Amino acid sequence: MSRPDDRRRRLTPYVFVGPAALLFAAFSLIPIVIAITLSFQDTQTLGEGQWVGLDNFAQMSSDRLFRTALVNTLLFTIGTVPTAMAAGLALAVALNRPLPGRGVLRAMFFVPMVAAGVVVGVVMSWIFNVDYGVANNALAVVGIDRIPWLTSPSMAMVTLIIVVVWTRIGFCMVIYLGALQSIPAELKEAAAIDGAGRWSRFRSITVPMLTPTTSILLILNVVFSIQAFDVIYVMTGGGPGFSTTVLIQYVFRSAFQDGQMGYAAALGLVLVGILLVFTLLRQQASKRAESFL
């Protein structure tokens, strides 16, 4: 027979893991199972669903709004990811040098990253308002006509990209700063002794040493852009028209505005599949970074 101490020792891990397992089951596992089940049904907001098999997934092939949301997601990702990474790298290189007030500048650029997306969206909606926004008032001072930042289909996406890049620069800057400070100074000093200029040292030493960090940042930023919802919802609501409707917002629209819960669940699974691919890529990039170091 086992002693009480042995039983307690065996049960102790379950006591610590149990609450986390229950939370995971309640808020992750069970909703995933429900979403998978709903994706095979024609289910409205209220009432029981009717089993339709793969019809919801087949409907996507002829859904014009689904294609529009995919294209908008792609444009939004292409516009935000390289811009935020390039600007973050430039700031990291500039603020990696001994400058007066360097810590304050770093904090200022990082603050937008920790601000709530809803708050950012409300403030930026006021700044880019066509009639009384700060942006158009500043342009009027220098004699430039008002720009329909959020009311023009061609400008609304550009405005969202500007806002999201502004919020994400600080994150890229901090990650690149950590990577820059891990580069051995001896390499740059040896290159300088050999006559390499500043640009040559950056191109031949800094950029290759930052490759693992860049790979991870690239995948993280792509995931962030695919998941972007709050700023877009607050600033444009997916409009004007459907010019800024991205995939995650189309899932929300299908579920809570159109009441098509089954179709929204199918859309959500497609979105999860895309995110899963990039998550796996991020893990591979992390492993390569560890092996590189």
N, C-alpha and C positions, 0 to 999 in steps of 0.2 A: 504493500500500500504506500502511496506517495504521502509524504509529509505535508502539513499545511504550508510550510515555507516554500516547498517545491511548487505547490499549486499557485501560490501568490506570485512566484517568480515567473511562471509560465503565463499567468494572466496579466501581468504588468504591461507588457508591450501592447496588448489589446486595449487596455484602459487608455493608453496615450493615443493610439491610432484610431480608436473607435469614434470619437467626436469628429475628427477630420474626415473619416470614411463616411459618416452619416451626412455631413455637410456636402461632400462630393456627390453622394448618391442623390441627395435632395435637390441640389442646384445645378448639377452637371449631368450625371448619368441618366436619371429619370427623364429630364427634359429632352435629352438627345434621343432616347427611346421613343418618347411621345412624338418628337418631330419626325423621326423616320416613319413612324406609323401614319402620321397625318399626311406625309408626302405621297402616299399611295391612295389617298382618299379625296373625294370631292366634299370638302368640309367647309361650311360657312361659319361665321362667328358664333351663332347659336344653332343648336340642333345636332343631331347625329350625322356622321359622315357616311358616304357611300363609297365602297371600295371601287377604285377605277384603275388599279394597277399602275402602269407607267405612263398613263395619259398626261399627268401633270408635267412630267419631264418631256414628253413629246410635244406638249403645247409650247414649250420654250422655243422650239425651232421656227415657229410661225408667229411668235410674239414680237412685234416691232418694238415695244417699249423695253423688252428684255435686251434686245440687241443694242438699243440706244443706251441703256444703262451700262452694258458691257463696254461700249465704246467710250462713254463718259468716264468710266472707272479707269480705263487705259489712258485716256488723255490726262486725267487728273494725276495719275501715278507718274506718268512721264514728265509732267510739268513740275511736280513737287520733289521727287526723289533726287534727281541729279542736281537740281538747283540748290536744295537744302544742303546736300553733301558738299558741293563745291564751295558754297558760302561758309559752311561750318569749318571746312579745312582752311580756308583763307583766314578766318578769324582766329583759329587755333594757332596757325603759324605766326600771326601778328601778335597775339597775346601770350605766346610762349617766350617772348623776349622780355628782358627787364624794362618795364615801363612804369611811370608814376600812375598810381591808381589802377593797377592791373587787376587786382582782386575785385574792385568795384565794377570794372568793365565786364569782367567775366560774369559776375552776378546779374548785371543788367541784361546781358544777352540771354541768360538762362531763365530768367523770371517768366517769360511767356510760355515756356515749356510746362511749368508747374501750375499755370493758371487754368481754371476750369474752362472747358471748351464752350460751354454755354455763355460764360462771361465774356470770353473772347469774341464770340459771335455777336453778342449784343453790342459791345463797344465798337466792333468793326462795322456793324450795320449803321451805326450812327456816324462814324467817320466817313464811310463811303456812300452816305445818303445823297441822292441826286440833288435835292433842293437845298438842304442846309448842312451838308456834311463838311467836315474840316478839309477833306481832300479837294473837293471842288472849290471851296472858298480860297484855298491856297493857290489853286490854278488860276482863279479869277484875278488874283492880285498881279500875276505876271502876264495877264491878257490871254489866257488859254480858255477856250470854251468848256462848258461843263461836260463831263464824261458820264454817260449812264452806266456807272460801275455795276450795279446790281439789277438793272432793268433791261439791259440789252443782252440777247442770247449770246452774242459774240464776246461780250465783256464780262459776263457774270462768272464764267469758268476761270478767266484770267484773274479776276479779283479774288476768287476763292484760293487759287494757287498762291497768290501773293500773301494772303493771310496765313495759310497753312505753312508756307515756307518760313515766314517770320516766326511762327511759334516753334518750328522744329530746328532752326539754326542752332539754338543754344545746346540742344541735345547732341547734335553732331559735333559741335565745337568741343564739348566736354569730353566726349569719347576720343576725339582726335588729339586733344591735349594730353590725355593719359598715354596714348600711344607715342606721341612725340617725345614725351619725357622719358620713355623707356628706351629710346634709341641711344646707343652709346656715343658719348661726345667724342670719343677717340676716333671714330670713323670720319666724322666731319673735319676734325682737326688734321687728320692724315691727308684727307682730300684737299684741304686748304693749303697744306704745305706743298703738295704736288702741283699747285697752281689752279685748282678747280675754283671757278667762281661760285657765287651764291646760287644762281639758277642751276648750274651743273650739279652742285651738291644736292639741291632739292630734287632734281630729276633722277639722279643716279643713286642716291642714298635714301633720302627721305621717302620718296614715293614707293620704291620696292619694299622698304621696311614697314610701310603702312598697308601693304596689300591685304594681310589677314584682317585687319581692322576694317578696311574698306569693304571687304566681302561681307562681313557680319553687318555692318551699317547698311549696306545696300539692301540686304534681305529684310532687316528690321524696318527700314523706311518703306519698303514696298508693302509689308504687312500693315504698317500704320496707315498708309494711304488707302489700302483696300478697306480697312475698317473705319475710315473717317466717316463720321455721321453727324455729330453734334454741331460743329461749326457750319456745315452745309445746311443742316435742317433749320438752324436759327437764322442764317443770313439769307438764304434763297428759297428754302423749302423745296428744292429740286427744280425751281423755275429760273427764269421765265419760260413757260412751256415745260419742256422736259430737258432743257439744255444743261442743267447741272444735276440731274437725277443719276446717282451712282447706284451700284448694285445693292449695297446694303440698305439704301433708302428705298429702293424698289421693293425689297422684301418687306420693309415696314409699311409701305403704302398698300401692298397687296393684302397684308394681314389686317391692318387696323383702319384703313380707309375703304378699301374695296371689299373687305370681309371674306376674302378667299384664303382661308387658313391653310387648306391643303396645298394650294399652289405656292403660297408663301413659304411653307415648310420645304417644298421641293427646291425653291430658289435658295433657301437658306442652306440646304445640303450642298448645292453647287458652290455657294460661297465658302462653306466650310472646307470643301474639297480643295478649292484654290488656296485657301489659307494653310491647309495641311501640307500642300506641296512646298510652299515657301518655308513653313516651319521645319520640314525635313531638310531643306536646303540650308537653313540657318544652323541646324545641328551639324551638318557636314562642314559648313564653314568654320564653326567653332572648333571642331576636331582638327581641321587643317591649321587653324591658328595656334592651337596648343602644340601641335607637332612642329610648327615653324619656330615657336619660341623654345 
